[in-house]
Amino acid sequence: MKTPIHCSTAREAGLIRCPCCHSIVEHHHSTCPVCGSNVSFRTKDSLQKTLAWLITSVILYIPANVLPVMTTQTLTYDSANTIASGIIELWTHGSYLIASVIFFASLIVPIGKILILGYLCLCIIRKDAITLKTKTRAFEITEALGKWSMIDVFVVLTLVSLVQLGHIASIQSNPGILAFAGVVIATMMAARSFDIRLLWDSTTEPSIQPCHPRKPS
Amino acid sequence: MPSQEAIVVSGKRLSLVWIFPVLALLLAGWMLLHKELQKGPLITIHLETAEGIIAGKTQVQVRSVPIGTVTDVELGEDYKGVIVKARIGKAYTDLLAEDSRLWIVKPRIGRGGISGLGTILSGSYIEFVPGESQVHRYEFQGMSTPPIQNDDGHSIVSLESESAFTLNVGDPVLFRGFEAGRIINTGFDPTRLRFTYSLSLQPQFTGLITINTRFWMTHAVDMSLDSKGVSLRLASLESLLNGGISFDILKPREESNPVAQDHRFKLYESYDAMIRQPYQFAARYLLMFDNSVRGLNVGSPVEYRGLQIGSVEEISISYIEERVFRPAEAIPIPVLIRIDPGRFPYGDTQEGLQKLMDDIKLRVEAGMRARLSIGSLLTGGLYIDFNYFENADPVHGIDKVAGYPVIPTLGSSAGEIEDRVLSILKSIDQLPLGETFSEVQTSLDQLQSIGESLRNLITGLEPALSETATTELIEALTRAAASLNDSARDWSKHAPVYLHLNESLLAIRNAVVEIEALASKLNAKPNALVFPTSPTLDPEPPSPRK
């Protein structure tokens, strides 16, 4: 314990990081002595859970994009828009900024998130060893951006609650937005249940920098 | 060194989290399936133009309730017409009857009101009127103009006339003086050379528009002089200023069929013109008259025993065929008349017309003849009178001249009346009035001379009285009284002079009474000199109602 150990991961050194208070706990503890959280080398069934949430999000992604998310009723017309048709409409009306934001938040982010997480899961299963650093960075970006996908849901909710002017103009939400919210939640859950430490296990080759202190808390 | 730690091997068990993908699958599947199930049938509408129709926006409405949305607009085959596809809500599939009608609703503004105002902002929509057929269909032919029943519940009626009247959009349409609608459009149809008018009638008058309905111009002041005398008709104040159209039902009690949608009513020039010829079908006959037809006009009535059955349509020498046109003979005057089957129980139809013509043929063979009669002594107007005459020459079948059947005629009753009146005047002239008057004069002269001799007597008596020879005087007086008595006997009741005078006065009185009776009879029935009058029944008071 006191001697420096040449090892590639904390697991090999018999150390666990508490997910709550980030304390380094020895492996014989089942709970963190500092904060009392459950500790383990790897989150239980992490891969399975991530995959389950990923599949959920992929399934929900279909109705989220096929069904209309919002119905706009004005004096002159009434139209039901899906996410894609809404973006196209905004773009043709010249609202390039809003169109880009919604395009990015509603289309790119969820798809990117699903793809990245899926790729990471695939890596763990196939024990592929590609640059660990890249994978970790990708995961961090994914997690950071994930919540912004909800912007579309917020837009719809805000519009629905604000624009209720009777005959002149009113906006109604459609089942599509429910599915889309489901997609966002599922991807967030997938990212949350993904244990990044699993990535480290897949590296079979010895670490270049042994016992690199990742989080010297 | 044997490990003291238990080797933990995670079992191949499924986490509970897998329930989410299953739930998601069920949810997504249900959502998509639900949307697919909600989708109604796609209908195809053929239209002339897709003016105002936008795919994805334009709605299909039934009584202003959207039942579907246009999904696609494209040109038809060979680029004539437009094909519009619309998705109809699943709940409304039952409405897609075979005989449904569709048209595009656009805003229309007129003096009579504004319709389809909502479409100014919302854009056009397709009005769908479900039919009643049980057979469903997904392909429809759209109508270019709204049908009679337009969106406001007002009915649209089309009229046409040969000459233009001073009518403007917004002028009133009256039913017995009550405003029932407005003129919403006026136009001209160059192919048929007719002026056209469209009326919008309030919904409650829709039921009155049948084949029995007639429309005519409301004239402010309508005065006419014809064989019936002078008639004057005044209309409402507004039509006095504006003019307008009136309509009424020809036979209110009769059930009649509703008109076809593109039916165009004839707009009559006046009420009288309508009454004269309110019927569509007419049996046309030629009448050849040997006497003058002066006083007979186009439109003069054709009557059977005083009941109008038709009217004079044309009086023209051109109907005479060349072979009849011989210089040695007097030319008969051809008069074209029309007899309306609509006035008979036959009905105003083609079959009714045929029945009427067969009937007239039989009646002519039975002795029915036409002749001219005086309608009004005031205007000298003539009419044509049909009646049976025993002395008529028998005929078999009906000849045709210039394509028209000819009904044989008799000499004018007008001429006969003239002769009768003349003979009456002559006999009045021949009454011994002159002699009677001279006899009266003589009698009066005699009376005067008696009075004079009486005065002489009295003057002669005066000296006798003064002489106081009373006895002589009394005797003379007695003699004078006796002679006076004698002369008075001459003037007594049984005297010849008195009887003569009395006879003459009675003859004059009888003559005057007879002339008076004749005159009143002629007044009541101009043809009384020819036809026997049937005694009219005493009017009976109506039985009291229960």
Interface residues (C-beta under 8 A of the other chain):
Chain A: K44 D45 Q48 K49 A52 W53 I55 T56 S57 I59 L60 I62 P63 V66 L67 L75 T76 Y77 D78 S79 P175 A179 G182 A186 M189 S193
Chain B: S10 L14 S15 V17 W18 F20 P21 L23 A24 L25 L27 A28 M31 L32 K35 I54 G56 K57 L121 S122 G123
